[in-house]
Amino acid sequence: MSRKSPSLVEYFAEREKHKCGYCKSPDTNCSHGMWAYTLKVQDYQDLIDRGWRRSGNYCYKPIMDQTCCPMYTIKCEALEFKISKSQKKLMKRMSKFLKGELKKNDTALCDEFVQDDSDSRLMEVQNCAEQVERARNNATNIDVSLIADTLDLRLPSPTNSTNSQSITESSYSAAKVKHDTNLTPMSSTSKDYKSGMGVDQSKPPPKKAKIIRLERKQNKLLSMGKSTTEINEILNQGKSIAVGKTLEELFHEENVGQKKLELRLVRTSPMSSEYISTSQQSYELYKKYQMAIHKDRAEQVTQQQYTRFLVESPLQEWVPADGPPQGYGSFHQQYWLNNQLIAVGVIDILPSCISSVYFFYDPIYSHISLGTYGSLREVMLTRQLNKLVPNLKYYYMGFYIHTCPKMRYKAGLRPSKLLCPETYVWCDIENCLPKLDKEKYSRLNEDLDAIDQNLSNDITQVSVCYNRKIIPYHIYKKQAHSSADEDEIREYSHLVGTRCARNLALYRR
């Protein structure tokens, strides 16, 4: 595998309160920000697990105990996903539409999936407009491939890595060997172990017919997408139970309609030929969506703004042999209805998850709730990729804001977890909602003794990019003959965590 460029970021210590895209208050929203010149996918995975999120190349982290509308990172456990009655109803509605049996004047389901976080993210970029423009100018002058990672200057650490993706690649190989689900489908070689084969000490003893039948039933339930807990409950009842249709089965039923809905996954960074050939259609669809749903003016929705927001990405393309077929990085999942582009899901495929960035669609089709439908499709894509990459098993939905009614659809994808803003552990959303009913900001983690395990006050090992070399902070301080930015470095280190502070290179002039 070719040498990967190091992850390179620039932290913006300057910040001020600005207009909130949710409650519309003029000066109550505040966050930390930084510009990512380039990121390895594992490094970005680590960042979003500390509450960061990207908008194009701009990454931001809400100041949870100060901002007016605290934004909690939310993820759905896709392998354990339980479809609700309303979600089933929505999918049946889509099936009727594809069969030509649904009319626009039919009573429509309320589409809860309105991308209300777009305003907030654009506000974040505008709030740091000067710093962002400076970073863009720097990007044209920085050749990341020429930056030398001076390994001999780094302090030893068991968790340190100058190529986190190489470590991730080997961990995936190990994960495939160690994949220890209690109900793993039996290998076809088990069919060789039958009675009547003769005594052979080198072979396992023949299996009883009862055990073989039990294994077959386990495999069947696994193929239907049932979780380990659900399968155990079914088997322990000792009788055949009618099993509800899985997400995969419900989507499969759509294929018999008169109208053809096709999904295409195209890489956007670097731009693939598939994306380039459809980029104009994608932009026109985005413009139509923003003007109809978010009431943007035509002059606001420029092609440059669209490209910077939803096409440009700091994530490095990575296609390991044991990863997803299309590799890791940034993609558009396009929805084509009879060869017409009607919706686009902007997603990042990361080592542990699919991360939803944005979703936009043709407002003409609002009556079929394309937003909510798209979120179910992305859950299913996560489940499909998990069959090839066991570690990839979560669907990240961005931020959940309890005070925003349009966010409630995210809590409806179960089971889901929220990230504790103080200890960075995941907490079941059922336990979090009562806390958020009382206070808009909450620690979430019920263990009062728990602390942030990925935090250190030792900033000597923070990686810094200075004069095209990646060196520890204590070496940089000697070479730059200054410690004036020590407080800024310490703040940055606390926000990204010890692991990222070592693996990311912090740009210094």
PEJO-V594045 format. One line per field, one symbol per residue. ss: DSSP state (H for helix, E for strand, L for the rest). psi: psi as a letter, one per 30 degrees, with the letter a starting at -180 (. if undefined). burial: # if it has 24 or more other C-alpha atoms within 12 Angstrom, else .. A space follows every 10 residues. Layout:
ss->???
psi->???
burial->???
This chain:
ss->LLLLLLEEEE EELLLLLELL LLLLLLLLEL EEEEEEEEEL HHHHHHHHLL LLEEELLEEE EELLLLLLLL LEEEEEEHHH LELLHHHHHH HHHHHHHHLL LLLLLLLLLL LLLLLLLHHH HHHHHHHLHH HHHHHHHHHH HLLHHHLEEL HHHLLLLLLL LLLHHHHHHH HHHHHHHHLL LLLLLLLHHH HHLLLLLLLL LLLLLLLLHH HHHHHHHHHH HHHLLLLHHH HHHHHHLLLL LLLLLLHHHH HHHHHHLLLL EEEEEEEEEL ELHHHHLLHH HHHHHHHHHH HHHLLLLHHH LLHHHHHHHH LLLLELLELL LLLLLLLEEE EEEEEEELLE EEEEEEEEEL LLEEEEEEEE ELHHHHHHLH HHHHHHHHHH HHHHHHLLLL LLLEEEEEEE LLLLHHHHHH HLLELEEEEL LLLLLEEEHH HHHHHHHHLL LLLLLLLLLL LLLLLLLLLL LLEEEELLEE EEHHHHHHHH LLLLLHHHHH HHHHHHHHHH HHHEEEELL
psi->klkkklkklk kjfkllkakk fdfgkfhfkk llllkjekkk eeeeeeefgg glkljbfkkl jkjegeleik jkkkkkjefg kjkleeeeee eeeeeeeffg gklegljkkk jfikiffeee eeeeeeehee eeeeeeeeef fjjeffkkji effkkkkffk kfifeeeeee eeeeeeefjh kfhkkklfff ffillfflkj fflllkklee eeeeeeeeee eefggkleee eeeeeffglk kkklkleeee eefffglekj jkkkjkkfjl kleeeefgee eeeeeeeeee eeeghklefe ileeeeeeef ekkfkkkkil egalefalak lkjkjkjhgk jflkjjlkjl eflkkkelkl ljffgffghe eeeeeeeeee eeeefffeje fjgljkgbkk jffjeffffe ffjkklkkkk fefhlkkkfe feeeefeekf kkeekfjffk ljfhkkfjgf gkkkjkhgkj llefeeeeef hkgfgeeeee eeeeefleee fefkjjkk.
burial->...####### ###.###### ###....### ########## ########## ########## ####..#### ########## ###...##.# ########.. ........#. ########## #####.##.. ##..##.... .#.#...##. ...##..... ######.##. ##........ ..###..... .......... .......... ...##.###. ########.# #......... .....###.# #..#..#... ########## #...#..##. ########## ..#....... #....##### ########## .###.##### #######... ########## ########## ###.###### ########## ########## ########## ##.#.##### ########## #########. .##..#...# #####..... .#.###..## ######.### #######... ........## ########## ########.
